Amino acid sequence: MDLRFHGDRELASGLVDLAVNVRTAPLPAWLAEPIAASLADLSRYPDQGPARAAVAARHGRPVEEVLLTAGASEAFTLLARLASTALVVHPQYTEPEAALRACGARVDRHILRADNGFRLDVGSVPHDYLVLGNPTNPTSVLHPAEDIARLARPGRLLVVDEAFADTVPGEPASLAARRDVPGLVVVRSLTKTWGLAGLRLGYLLAPPGVVASVAQHVPPWNVSTPALAAMLACASPSAVAAEHGIAIELAGQRAHLIAALRQVPGVTVVGEPTSSFVLIRVPDGTRVRRALRERGFAVRRGDTFPGLGADWLRLAVRDTATTDAFVQVLTDVMEAAHVG
Ligand SMILES: Cc1ncc(COP(=O)(O)O)c(C=O)c1O
């Protein structure tokens, strides 16, 4: 299984992108302008100070508890060095496991069950590093904050991938502001909602001692000046309010997609999707995925996620016109199976 396969590998020119969970709306002026202005200042080495302080304030934490990274993915790479025995809760984004294996950690998998709606059911385990996503990619399931917090133990790092937390209005299950949970590390991304995957910006929030040990391995100037300008802008109260508005709009678009999918014969939506993507199950998924490609739509294959297989497909939530066009094609593809 290729843990380093990501949705961008599904894309090709001319295909409508339902494979990558990054918002594609144009950047608002309050975000585009500071990024553009920063280009006049590239002869200087980046200064993380203002962005780090702004991120700390956004989550109500001291700056010593914030480490800025080139996307959430860099955070997983850096954190993996601290693990010796790791438990990865799947299905989830595969980069944390790939990073752990690259660092030589012993990795075990805990697979959540589809017939249980992919709900969290991790019991007592001995590992010193436990990683899970919330809301989880690709299932779109949101675990209650308390169910996650109770997995903390002294001597364990509990790493929660909150790359998509801002897609849920009000972030009800986020642990980002929690300072009372021992060993809790929250990883956040700014590449999704703000459509900045190419700029690489994210951060982790953790106890000061964890931040200090991770920081020893951070390459100098790991976050570029334009990325820092974007981080500063995205941490402002008005940006957080805008994020909330986007999440509410997304919820309407997702409800539209789910209602349409439920009308398509043979398609099952599992669990209760909460984020910017929806996981479906279809018979003969490889044929369906290929037929969708031939008809102009790229969707994310499920068989590179531990715990899923070829009959699982992940769909990005897009505007309702794109959804309607897609669901029409999906219906044709599913009906063709019955005719053939
Ligand atoms: C759940 C999850 N976490 C983290 C990431 C990585 O995000 P970033 O672009 O910030 O590295 C992704 C990217 O697909 C993801 O799906």
The ligand as an ORCA input file, in Angstrom:
! r2SCAN-3c Opt
* xyz 0 1
  C      -6.076     15.111      7.367
  C      -4.927     15.847      6.765
  N      -4.008     16.361      7.577
  C      -2.966     17.054      7.095
  C      -2.798     17.236      5.741
  C      -1.618     17.992      5.266
  O      -1.889     19.322      5.141
  P      -0.780     20.373      4.763
  O      -1.063     20.850      3.381
  O      -0.964     21.457      5.787
  O       0.553     19.716      4.884
  C      -3.713     16.715      4.852
  C      -3.543     16.894      3.396
  O      -4.173     16.280      2.599
  C      -4.810     15.999      5.389
  O      -5.723     15.462      4.573
*
